[in-house]
Amino acid sequence: LNPLLTLMSFIMGLLGGYLLIAATGIIKTADYLTGIQFAFNGYYITYSLMKTAVFSFIISSLSAYYGYNAIGGSLGVGRSATKAIVISSAMILIFNLILTRIML
């Protein structure tokens, strides 16, 4: 699901930029479209989708692990959720560095 949301955000960003320049007239719409085609690199889409898949796996697996091993009632669930969020955030930063070094 996350790679689909990433693709939708790409499309909405491009469409929003087009609507903004069409409404304000800052630049010509033909120049906007030419600039997008000139700067387009398909590898960046692949790179973004791969990062999204890795990050979603990290978030879901760590959250499931800490949620499954939660003990101590509702307070334990709260502590486990906090641990899952903190460790997921740290792992995303680490894997972002690793993936960027490998893929770019």
Biopython code that builds the backbone (N, CA, C, O; Angstrom):
import numpy as np
from Bio.PDB.StructureBuilder import StructureBuilder

atoms = [
    (1, "LEU", "N", (0.822, -1.195, 0.000)),
    (1, "LEU", "CA", (0.000, 0.000, 0.000)),
    (1, "LEU", "C", (0.868, 1.262, 0.000)),
    (1, "LEU", "O", (0.530, 2.239, -0.669)),
    (2, "ASN", "N", (1.961, 1.255, 0.728)),
    (2, "ASN", "CA", (2.804, 2.452, 0.782)),
    (2, "ASN", "C", (3.416, 2.830, -0.558)),
    (2, "ASN", "O", (3.466, 4.019, -0.873)),
    (3, "PRO", "N", (3.890, 1.866, -1.375)),
    (3, "PRO", "CA", (4.380, 2.276, -2.697)),
    (3, "PRO", "C", (3.291, 2.928, -3.554)),
    (3, "PRO", "O", (3.577, 3.834, -4.337)),
    (4, "LEU", "N", (2.060, 2.474, -3.408)),
    (4, "LEU", "CA", (0.958, 3.102, -4.138)),
    (4, "LEU", "C", (0.746, 4.538, -3.667)),
    (4, "LEU", "O", (0.511, 5.431, -4.481)),
    (5, "LEU", "N", (0.825, 4.760, -2.374)),
    (5, "LEU", "CA", (0.695, 6.119, -1.844)),
    (5, "LEU", "C", (1.845, 7.008, -2.311)),
    (5, "LEU", "O", (1.657, 8.201, -2.548)),
    (6, "THR", "N", (3.026, 6.429, -2.442)),
    (6, "THR", "CA", (4.172, 7.187, -2.946)),
    (6, "THR", "C", (3.942, 7.614, -4.384)),
    (6, "THR", "O", (4.191, 8.766, -4.738)),
    (7, "LEU", "N", (3.467, 6.695, -5.216)),
    (7, "LEU", "CA", (3.166, 7.047, -6.608)),
    (7, "LEU", "C", (2.084, 8.118, -6.690)),
    (7, "LEU", "O", (2.173, 9.041, -7.499)),
    (8, "MET", "N", (1.062, 7.986, -5.844)),
    (8, "MET", "CA", (-0.001, 8.993, -5.837)),
    (8, "MET", "C", (0.546, 10.356, -5.419)),
    (8, "MET", "O", (0.120, 11.380, -5.953)),
    (9, "SER", "N", (1.482, 10.381, -4.476)),
    (9, "SER", "CA", (2.048, 11.666, -4.052)),
    (9, "SER", "C", (2.884, 12.291, -5.166)),
    (9, "SER", "O", (2.892, 13.513, -5.315)),
    (10, "PHE", "N", (3.591, 11.468, -5.954)),
    (10, "PHE", "CA", (4.322, 11.995, -7.110)),
    (10, "PHE", "C", (3.365, 12.661, -8.087)),
    (10, "PHE", "O", (3.597, 13.781, -8.543)),
    (11, "ILE", "N", (2.290, 11.954, -8.399)),
    (11, "ILE", "CA", (1.317, 12.463, -9.372)),
    (11, "ILE", "C", (0.651, 13.730, -8.857)),
    (11, "ILE", "O", (0.496, 14.700, -9.600)),
    (12, "MET", "N", (0.255, 13.727, -7.585)),
    (12, "MET", "CA", (-0.412, 14.903, -7.030)),
    (12, "MET", "C", (0.538, 16.103, -6.957)),
    (12, "MET", "O", (0.110, 17.240, -7.156)),
    (13, "GLY", "N", (1.803, 15.865, -6.678)),
    (13, "GLY", "CA", (2.777, 16.961, -6.659)),
    (13, "GLY", "C", (2.966, 17.582, -8.028)),
    (13, "GLY", "O", (3.015, 18.805, -8.163)),
    (14, "LEU", "N", (3.073, 16.730, -9.054)),
    (14, "LEU", "CA", (3.217, 17.244, -10.417)),
    (14, "LEU", "C", (1.961, 17.981, -10.866)),
    (14, "LEU", "O", (2.040, 19.043, -11.483)),
    (15, "LEU", "N", (0.806, 17.408, -10.550)),
    (15, "LEU", "CA", (-0.457, 18.044, -10.923)),
    (15, "LEU", "C", (-0.649, 19.361, -10.174)),
    (15, "LEU", "O", (-1.100, 20.347, -10.756)),
    (16, "GLY", "N", (-0.309, 19.377, -8.891)),
    (16, "GLY", "CA", (-0.420, 20.609, -8.109)),
    (16, "GLY", "C", (0.487, 21.704, -8.637)),
    (16, "GLY", "O", (0.090, 22.867, -8.702)),
    (17, "GLY", "N", (1.706, 21.334, -9.013)),
    (17, "GLY", "CA", (2.618, 22.310, -9.609)),
    (17, "GLY", "C", (2.085, 22.858, -10.915)),
    (17, "GLY", "O", (2.182, 24.055, -11.184)),
    (18, "TYR", "N", (1.519, 21.975, -11.730)),
    (18, "TYR", "CA", (0.950, 22.408, -13.007)),
    (18, "TYR", "C", (-0.220, 23.365, -12.787)),
    (18, "TYR", "O", (-0.310, 24.403, -13.442)),
    (19, "LEU", "N", (-1.111, 23.013, -11.867)),
    (19, "LEU", "CA", (-2.261, 23.885, -11.597)),
    (19, "LEU", "C", (-1.819, 25.232, -11.030)),
    (19, "LEU", "O", (-2.414, 26.262, -11.346)),
    (20, "LEU", "N", (-0.791, 25.229, -10.204)),
    (20, "LEU", "CA", (-0.300, 26.478, -9.626)),
    (20, "LEU", "C", (0.272, 27.402, -10.692)),
    (20, "LEU", "O", (-0.039, 28.593, -10.714)),
    (21, "ILE", "N", (1.099, 26.866, -11.569)),
    (21, "ILE", "CA", (1.681, 27.744, -12.586)),
    (21, "ILE", "C", (0.651, 28.136, -13.635)),
    (21, "ILE", "O", (0.752, 29.207, -14.234)),
    (22, "ALA", "N", (-0.340, 27.279, -13.862)),
    (22, "ALA", "CA", (-1.397, 27.643, -14.806)),
    (22, "ALA", "C", (-2.274, 28.752, -14.232)),
    (22, "ALA", "O", (-2.712, 29.640, -14.963)),
    (23, "ALA", "N", (-2.529, 28.702, -12.929)),
    (23, "ALA", "CA", (-3.383, 29.705, -12.300)),
    (23, "ALA", "C", (-2.666, 31.039, -12.108)),
    (23, "ALA", "O", (-3.282, 32.096, -12.241)),
    (24, "THR", "N", (-1.382, 30.999, -11.799)),
    (24, "THR", "CA", (-0.664, 32.239, -11.516)),
    (24, "THR", "C", (0.050, 32.817, -12.726)),
    (24, "THR", "O", (0.298, 34.021, -12.781)),
    (25, "GLY", "N", (0.380, 31.982, -13.687)),
    (25, "GLY", "CA", (1.080, 32.459, -14.869)),
    (25, "GLY", "C", (2.536, 32.800, -14.622)),
    (25, "GLY", "O", (3.124, 33.587, -15.364)),
    (26, "ILE", "N", (3.121, 32.221, -13.594)),
    (26, "ILE", "CA", (4.527, 32.497, -13.279)),
    (26, "ILE", "C", (5.421, 32.096, -14.447)),
    (26, "ILE", "O", (6.296, 32.854, -14.865)),
    (27, "ILE", "N", (5.188, 30.902, -14.962)),
    (27, "ILE", "CA", (5.882, 30.456, -16.168)),
    (27, "ILE", "C", (4.845, 29.846, -17.097)),
    (27, "ILE", "O", (3.710, 29.594, -16.692)),
    (28, "LYS", "N", (5.229, 29.615, -18.317)),
    (28, "LYS", "CA", (4.305, 28.999, -19.264)),
    (28, "LYS", "C", (4.170, 27.516, -18.941)),
    (28, "LYS", "O", (5.120, 26.867, -18.503)),
    (29, "THR", "N", (2.973, 27.001, -19.166)),
    (29, "THR", "CA", (2.745, 25.581, -18.883)),
    (29, "THR", "C", (3.609, 24.695, -19.770)),
    (29, "THR", "O", (4.028, 23.618, -19.346)),
    (30, "ALA", "N", (3.876, 25.129, -20.980)),
    (30, "ALA", "CA", (4.743, 24.341, -21.868)),
    (30, "ALA", "C", (6.157, 24.253, -21.298)),
    (30, "ALA", "O", (6.806, 23.213, -21.406)),
    (31, "ASP", "N", (6.635, 25.341, -20.693)),
    (31, "ASP", "CA", (7.960, 25.317, -20.070)),
    (31, "ASP", "C", (7.984, 24.372, -18.865)),
    (31, "ASP", "O", (8.973, 23.678, -18.631)),
    (32, "TYR", "N", (6.893, 24.354, -18.112)),
    (32, "TYR", "CA", (6.791, 23.445, -16.966)),
    (32, "TYR", "C", (6.867, 21.994, -17.430)),
    (32, "TYR", "O", (7.623, 21.198, -16.874)),
    (33, "LEU", "N", (6.088, 21.659, -18.443)),
    (33, "LEU", "CA", (6.082, 20.283, -18.947)),
    (33, "LEU", "C", (7.424, 19.903, -19.559)),
    (33, "LEU", "O", (7.884, 18.772, -19.400)),
    (34, "THR", "N", (8.049, 20.839, -20.255)),
    (34, "THR", "CA", (9.373, 20.576, -20.822)),
    (34, "THR", "C", (10.400, 20.360, -19.716)),
    (34, "THR", "O", (11.249, 19.474, -19.815)),
    (35, "GLY", "N", (10.322, 21.158, -18.680)),
    (35, "GLY", "CA", (11.244, 21.006, -17.552)),
    (35, "GLY", "C", (11.085, 19.672, -16.852)),
    (35, "GLY", "O", (12.074, 19.055, -16.454)),
    (36, "ILE", "N", (9.846, 19.221, -16.698)),
    (36, "ILE", "CA", (9.609, 17.918, -16.077)),
    (36, "ILE", "C", (10.197, 16.805, -16.937)),
    (36, "ILE", "O", (10.839, 15.891, -16.421)),
    (37, "GLN", "N", (9.978, 16.882, -18.237)),
    (37, "GLN", "CA", (10.502, 15.847, -19.129)),
    (37, "GLN", "C", (12.023, 15.873, -19.175)),
    (37, "GLN", "O", (12.658, 14.823, -19.266)),
    (38, "PHE", "N", (12.604, 17.047, -19.113)),
    (38, "PHE", "CA", (14.059, 17.177, -19.163)),
    (38, "PHE", "C", (14.712, 16.612, -17.901)),
    (38, "PHE", "O", (15.743, 15.942, -17.974)),
    (39, "ALA", "N", (14.109, 16.884, -16.753)),
    (39, "ALA", "CA", (14.701, 16.482, -15.478)),
    (39, "ALA", "C", (14.278, 15.085, -15.035)),
    (39, "ALA", "O", (14.760, 14.601, -14.011)),
    (40, "PHE", "N", (13.397, 14.429, -15.772)),
    (40, "PHE", "CA", (12.873, 13.128, -15.349)),
    (40, "PHE", "C", (13.942, 12.048, -15.434)),
    (40, "PHE", "O", (14.659, 11.936, -16.428)),
    (41, "ASN", "N", (14.030, 11.265, -14.381)),
    (41, "ASN", "CA", (14.912, 10.102, -14.349)),
    (41, "ASN", "C", (14.117, 8.960, -13.728)),
    (41, "ASN", "O", (13.770, 9.017, -12.548)),
    (42, "GLY", "N", (13.831, 7.943, -14.499)),
    (42, "GLY", "CA", (13.009, 6.835, -14.030)),
    (42, "GLY", "C", (13.606, 6.081, -12.860)),
    (42, "GLY", "O", (12.883, 5.459, -12.081)),
    (43, "TYR", "N", (14.924, 6.132, -12.734)),
    (43, "TYR", "CA", (15.571, 5.436, -11.626)),
    (43, "TYR", "C", (15.152, 6.016, -10.280)),
    (43, "TYR", "O", (15.070, 5.286, -9.293)),
    (44, "TYR", "N", (14.885, 7.317, -10.228)),
    (44, "TYR", "CA", (14.469, 7.929, -8.969)),
    (44, "TYR", "C", (13.126, 7.382, -8.490)),
    (44, "TYR", "O", (12.894, 7.272, -7.286)),
    (45, "ILE", "N", (12.260, 7.046, -9.411)),
    (45, "ILE", "CA", (10.979, 6.454, -9.025)),
    (45, "ILE", "C", (11.209, 5.059, -8.461)),
    (45, "ILE", "O", (10.641, 4.702, -7.429)),
    (46, "THR", "N", (12.037, 4.274, -9.134)),
    (46, "THR", "CA", (12.365, 2.938, -8.637)),
    (46, "THR", "C", (13.022, 3.027, -7.262)),
    (46, "THR", "O", (12.684, 2.266, -6.355)),
    (47, "TYR", "N", (13.946, 3.945, -7.117)),
    (47, "TYR", "CA", (14.643, 4.155, -5.847)),
    (47, "TYR", "C", (13.656, 4.522, -4.737)),
    (47, "TYR", "O", (13.730, 3.983, -3.634)),
    (48, "SER", "N", (12.748, 5.425, -5.028)),
    (48, "SER", "CA", (11.764, 5.848, -4.025)),
    (48, "SER", "C", (10.831, 4.710, -3.641)),
    (48, "SER", "O", (10.499, 4.551, -2.466)),
    (49, "LEU", "N", (10.410, 3.923, -4.613)),
    (49, "LEU", "CA", (9.508, 2.809, -4.321)),
    (49, "LEU", "C", (10.213, 1.722, -3.511)),
    (49, "LEU", "O", (9.602, 1.113, -2.633)),
    (50, "MET", "N", (11.475, 1.478, -3.793)),
    (50, "MET", "CA", (12.219, 0.483, -3.015)),
    (50, "MET", "C", (12.413, 0.953, -1.572)),
    (50, "MET", "O", (12.267, 0.166, -0.637)),
    (51, "LYS", "N", (12.739, 2.228, -1.390)),
    (51, "LYS", "CA", (12.884, 2.760, -0.040)),
    (51, "LYS", "C", (11.562, 2.685, 0.713)),
    (51, "LYS", "O", (11.536, 2.348, 1.897)),
    (52, "THR", "N", (10.475, 2.995, 0.034)),
    (52, "THR", "CA", (9.167, 2.942, 0.673)),
    (52, "THR", "C", (8.835, 1.527, 1.119)),
    (52, "THR", "O", (8.309, 1.328, 2.213)),
    (53, "ALA", "N", (9.138, 0.545, 0.280)),
    (53, "ALA", "CA", (8.869, -0.849, 0.639)),
    (53, "ALA", "C", (9.707, -1.280, 1.843)),
    (53, "ALA", "O", (9.203, -1.959, 2.737)),
    (54, "VAL", "N", (10.973, -0.892, 1.872)),
    (54, "VAL", "CA", (11.841, -1.246, 3.000)),
    (54, "VAL", "C", (11.354, -0.568, 4.277)),
    (54, "VAL", "O", (11.286, -1.207, 5.327)),
    (55, "PHE", "N", (11.019, 0.701, 4.199)),
    (55, "PHE", "CA", (10.559, 1.426, 5.382)),
    (55, "PHE", "C", (9.241, 0.865, 5.907)),
    (55, "PHE", "O", (9.058, 0.751, 7.119)),
    (56, "SER", "N", (8.329, 0.517, 5.017)),
    (56, "SER", "CA", (7.053, -0.033, 5.477)),
    (56, "SER", "C", (7.253, -1.401, 6.119)),
    (56, "SER", "O", (6.555, -1.742, 7.074)),
    (57, "PHE", "N", (8.207, -2.197, 5.601)),
    (57, "PHE", "CA", (8.518, -3.481, 6.234)),
    (57, "PHE", "C", (9.088, -3.266, 7.631)),
    (57, "PHE", "O", (8.712, -3.969, 8.568)),
    (58, "ILE", "N", (9.985, -2.308, 7.777)),
    (58, "ILE", "CA", (10.580, -2.025, 9.085)),
    (58, "ILE", "C", (9.506, -1.606, 10.082)),
    (58, "ILE", "O", (9.452, -2.121, 11.199)),
    (59, "ILE", "N", (8.663, -0.680, 9.679)),
    (59, "ILE", "CA", (7.630, -0.176, 10.585)),
    (59, "ILE", "C", (6.667, -1.282, 10.990)),
    (59, "ILE", "O", (6.365, -1.441, 12.173)),
    (60, "SER", "N", (6.182, -2.047, 10.017)),
    (60, "SER", "CA", (5.188, -3.075, 10.334)),
    (60, "SER", "C", (5.785, -4.225, 11.136)),
    (60, "SER", "O", (5.140, -4.724, 12.059)),
    (61, "SER", "N", (6.998, -4.656, 10.808)),
    (61, "SER", "CA", (7.570, -5.795, 11.528)),
    (61, "SER", "C", (7.950, -5.423, 12.962)),
    (61, "SER", "O", (7.708, -6.204, 13.883)),
    (62, "LEU", "N", (8.535, -4.259, 13.161)),
    (62, "LEU", "CA", (8.888, -3.863, 14.526)),
    (62, "LEU", "C", (7.647, -3.587, 15.374)),
    (62, "LEU", "O", (7.614, -3.926, 16.557)),
    (63, "SER", "N", (6.643, -2.981, 14.781)),
    (63, "SER", "CA", (5.404, -2.731, 15.526)),
    (63, "SER", "C", (4.724, -4.035, 15.902)),
    (63, "SER", "O", (4.220, -4.174, 17.017)),
    (64, "ALA", "N", (4.706, -4.995, 14.981)),
    (64, "ALA", "CA", (4.100, -6.294, 15.282)),
    (64, "ALA", "C", (4.894, -7.027, 16.363)),
    (64, "ALA", "O", (4.310, -7.633, 17.261)),
    (65, "TYR", "N", (6.213, -6.971, 16.277)),
    (65, "TYR", "CA", (7.054, -7.649, 17.269)),
    (65, "TYR", "C", (6.818, -7.078, 18.663)),
    (65, "TYR", "O", (6.569, -7.826, 19.608)),
    (66, "TYR", "N", (6.895, -5.766, 18.793)),
    (66, "TYR", "CA", (6.723, -5.161, 20.109)),
    (66, "TYR", "C", (5.284, -5.270, 20.597)),
    (66, "TYR", "O", (5.050, -5.394, 21.799)),
    (67, "GLY", "N", (4.336, -5.225, 19.703)),
    (67, "GLY", "CA", (2.948, -5.400, 20.114)),
    (67, "GLY", "C", (2.661, -6.810, 20.588)),
    (67, "GLY", "O", (1.924, -7.009, 21.553)),
    (68, "TYR", "N", (3.243, -7.794, 19.909)),
    (68, "TYR", "CA", (3.032, -9.192, 20.293)),
    (68, "TYR", "C", (3.683, -9.498, 21.635)),
    (68, "TYR", "O", (3.148, -10.293, 22.408)),
    (69, "ASN", "N", (4.803, -8.897, 21.922)),
    (69, "ASN", "CA", (5.533, -9.166, 23.161)),
    (69, "ASN", "C", (5.196, -8.190, 24.281)),
    (69, "ASN", "O", (5.921, -8.124, 25.273)),
    (70, "ALA", "N", (4.130, -7.442, 24.147)),
    (70, "ALA", "CA", (3.733, -6.490, 25.189)),
    (70, "ALA", "C", (3.189, -7.240, 26.398)),
    (70, "ALA", "O", (2.376, -8.155, 26.264)),
    (71, "ILE", "N", (3.647, -6.842, 27.570)),
    (71, "ILE", "CA", (3.139, -7.420, 28.815)),
    (71, "ILE", "C", (2.816, -6.280, 29.771)),
    (71, "ILE", "O", (3.365, -5.184, 29.657)),
    (72, "GLY", "N", (1.922, -6.549, 30.710)),
    (72, "GLY", "CA", (1.625, -5.554, 31.729)),
    (72, "GLY", "C", (0.381, -4.734, 31.466)),
    (72, "GLY", "O", (0.265, -3.615, 31.965)),
    (73, "GLY", "N", (-0.547, -5.261, 30.698)),
    (73, "GLY", "CA", (-1.805, -4.562, 30.477)),
    (73, "GLY", "C", (-1.655, -3.339, 29.588)),
    (73, "GLY", "O", (-0.792, -3.286, 28.712)),
    (74, "SER", "N", (-2.507, -2.369, 29.832)),
    (74, "SER", "CA", (-2.527, -1.188, 28.968)),
    (74, "SER", "C", (-1.256, -0.345, 29.109)),
    (74, "SER", "O", (-0.822, 0.279, 28.142)),
    (75, "LEU", "N", (-0.667, -0.322, 30.285)),
    (75, "LEU", "CA", (0.596, 0.403, 30.454)),
    (75, "LEU", "C", (1.716, -0.265, 29.665)),
    (75, "LEU", "O", (2.558, 0.414, 29.078)),
    (76, "GLY", "N", (1.723, -1.582, 29.654)),
    (76, "GLY", "CA", (2.725, -2.312, 28.883)),
    (76, "GLY", "C", (2.562, -2.107, 27.392)),
    (76, "GLY", "O", (3.546, -2.020, 26.658)),
    (77, "VAL", "N", (1.321, -2.030, 26.946)),
    (77, "VAL", "CA", (1.065, -1.769, 25.529)),
    (77, "VAL", "C", (1.563, -0.373, 25.160)),
    (77, "VAL", "O", (2.138, -0.182, 24.088)),
    (78, "GLY", "N", (1.347, 0.589, 26.032)),
    (78, "GLY", "CA", (1.835, 1.948, 25.787)),
    (78, "GLY", "C", (3.348, 2.007, 25.721)),
    (78, "GLY", "O", (3.914, 2.677, 24.857)),
    (79, "ARG", "N", (4.008, 1.300, 26.643)),
    (79, "ARG", "CA", (5.474, 1.257, 26.617)),
    (79, "ARG", "C", (5.984, 0.568, 25.356)),
    (79, "ARG", "O", (6.951, 1.016, 24.740)),
    (80, "SER", "N", (5.326, -0.524, 24.981)),
    (80, "SER", "CA", (5.741, -1.248, 23.772)),
    (80, "SER", "C", (5.539, -0.405, 22.522)),
    (80, "SER", "O", (6.370, -0.427, 21.614)),
    (81, "ALA", "N", (4.445, 0.332, 22.475)),
    (81, "ALA", "CA", (4.199, 1.200, 21.317)),
    (81, "ALA", "C", (5.255, 2.297, 21.232)),
    (81, "ALA", "O", (5.726, 2.626, 20.143)),
    (82, "THR", "N", (5.622, 2.855, 22.369)),
    (82, "THR", "CA", (6.663, 3.882, 22.384)),
    (82, "THR", "C", (8.003, 3.312, 21.930)),
    (82, "THR", "O", (8.717, 3.945, 21.152)),
    (83, "LYS", "N", (8.346, 2.116, 22.412)),
    (83, "LYS", "CA", (9.590, 1.471, 21.980)),
    (83, "LYS", "C", (9.572, 1.209, 20.480)),
    (83, "LYS", "O", (10.564, 1.440, 19.790)),
    (84, "ALA", "N", (8.441, 0.726, 19.982)),
    (84, "ALA", "CA", (8.341, 0.426, 18.551)),
    (84, "ALA", "C", (8.528, 1.681, 17.714)),
    (84, "ALA", "O", (9.194, 1.640, 16.679)),
    (85, "ILE", "N", (7.956, 2.783, 18.139)),
    (85, "ILE", "CA", (8.081, 4.036, 17.388)),
    (85, "ILE", "C", (9.517, 4.545, 17.411)),
    (85, "ILE", "O", (10.051, 4.950, 16.378)),
    (86, "VAL", "N", (10.137, 4.524, 18.576)),
    (86, "VAL", "CA", (11.508, 5.029, 18.698)),
    (86, "VAL", "C", (12.471, 4.169, 17.890)),
    (86, "VAL", "O", (13.304, 4.698, 17.154)),
    (87, "ILE", "N", (12.367, 2.862, 18.018)),
    (87, "ILE", "CA", (13.291, 1.980, 17.304)),
    (87, "ILE", "C", (13.005, 2.008, 15.808)),
    (87, "ILE", "O", (13.939, 1.957, 15.008)),
    (88, "SER", "N", (11.744, 2.088, 15.413)),
    (88, "SER", "CA", (11.422, 2.197, 13.985)),
    (88, "SER", "C", (12.011, 3.469, 13.389)),
    (88, "SER", "O", (12.545, 3.448, 12.281)),
    (89, "SER", "N", (11.915, 4.561, 14.112)),
    (89, "SER", "CA", (12.483, 5.823, 13.619)),
    (89, "SER", "C", (13.993, 5.727, 13.456)),
    (89, "SER", "O", (14.547, 6.190, 12.459)),
    (90, "ALA", "N", (14.652, 5.127, 14.431)),
    (90, "ALA", "CA", (16.103, 4.970, 14.341)),
    (90, "ALA", "C", (16.483, 4.036, 13.195)),
    (90, "ALA", "O", (17.435, 4.307, 12.463)),
    (91, "MET", "N", (15.750, 2.945, 13.039)),
    (91, "MET", "CA", (16.049, 1.997, 11.964)),
    (91, "MET", "C", (15.807, 2.619, 10.590)),
    (91, "MET", "O", (16.543, 2.339, 9.644)),
    (92, "ILE", "N", (14.789, 3.452, 10.478)),
    (92, "ILE", "CA", (14.531, 4.121, 9.203)),
    (92, "ILE", "C", (15.686, 5.061, 8.860)),
    (92, "ILE", "O", (16.111, 5.118, 7.706)),
    (93, "LEU", "N", (16.192, 5.792, 9.837)),
    (93, "LEU", "CA", (17.346, 6.662, 9.581)),
    (93, "LEU", "C", (18.564, 5.851, 9.140)),
    (93, "LEU", "O", (19.265, 6.235, 8.203)),
    (94, "ILE", "N", (18.811, 4.737, 9.813)),
    (94, "ILE", "CA", (19.964, 3.902, 9.474)),
    (94, "ILE", "C", (19.803, 3.300, 8.084)),
    (94, "ILE", "O", (20.728, 3.351, 7.273)),
    (95, "PHE", "N", (18.624, 2.727, 7.805)),
    (95, "PHE", "CA", (18.412, 2.106, 6.500)),
    (95, "PHE", "C", (18.342, 3.140, 5.380)),
    (95, "PHE", "O", (18.686, 2.836, 4.238)),
    (96, "ASN", "N", (17.904, 4.348, 5.690)),
    (96, "ASN", "CA", (17.928, 5.406, 4.684)),
    (96, "ASN", "C", (19.369, 5.712, 4.279)),
    (96, "ASN", "O", (19.664, 5.873, 3.095)),
    (97, "LEU", "N", (20.251, 5.790, 5.252)),
    (97, "LEU", "CA", (21.664, 6.019, 4.960)),
    (97, "LEU", "C", (22.244, 4.867, 4.140)),
    (97, "LEU", "O", (22.950, 5.096, 3.158)),
    (98, "ILE", "N", (21.948, 3.637, 4.542)),
    (98, "ILE", "CA", (22.479, 2.466, 3.834)),
    (98, "ILE", "C", (21.960, 2.414, 2.404)),
    (98, "ILE", "O", (22.737, 2.229, 1.467)),
    (99, "LEU", "N", (20.656, 2.577, 2.229)),
    (99, "LEU", "CA", (20.079, 2.502, 0.885)),
    (99, "LEU", "C", (20.581, 3.632, -0.008)),
    (99, "LEU", "O", (20.812, 3.431, -1.200)),
    (100, "THR", "N", (20.748, 4.807, 0.563)),
    (100, "THR", "CA", (21.251, 5.925, -0.229)),
    (100, "THR", "C", (22.690, 5.679, -0.657)),
    (100, "THR", "O", (23.059, 5.975, -1.793)),
    (101, "ARG", "N", (23.495, 5.147, 0.232)),
    (101, "ARG", "CA", (24.888, 4.843, -0.119)),
    (101, "ARG", "C", (24.967, 3.763, -1.196)),
    (101, "ARG", "O", (25.803, 3.843, -2.096)),
    (102, "ILE", "N", (24.111, 2.764, -1.107)),
    (102, "ILE", "CA", (24.151, 1.654, -2.059)),
    (102, "ILE", "C", (23.573, 2.049, -3.413)),
    (102, "ILE", "O", (24.150, 1.733, -4.454)),
    (103, "MET", "N", (22.444, 2.735, -3.400)),
    (103, "MET", "CA", (21.680, 2.921, -4.631)),
    (103, "MET", "C", (21.994, 4.209, -5.382)),
    (103, "MET", "O", (21.738, 4.284, -6.584)),
    (104, "LEU", "N", (22.532, 5.211, -4.725)),
    (104, "LEU", "CA", (22.808, 6.464, -5.443)),
    (104, "LEU", "C", (24.269, 6.655, -5.689)),
    (104, "LEU", "O", (24.669, 7.657, -6.281)),
]
sb = StructureBuilder()
sb.init_structure("model")
sb.init_model(0)
sb.init_chain("A")
sb.init_seg("    ")
for serial, (resi, resn, name, xyz) in enumerate(atoms, 1):
    if name == "N":
        sb.init_residue(resn, " ", resi, " ")
    sb.init_atom(name, np.array(xyz, "f"), 0.0, 1.0, " ", f" {name:<3s}", serial, name[0])
structure = sb.get_structure()
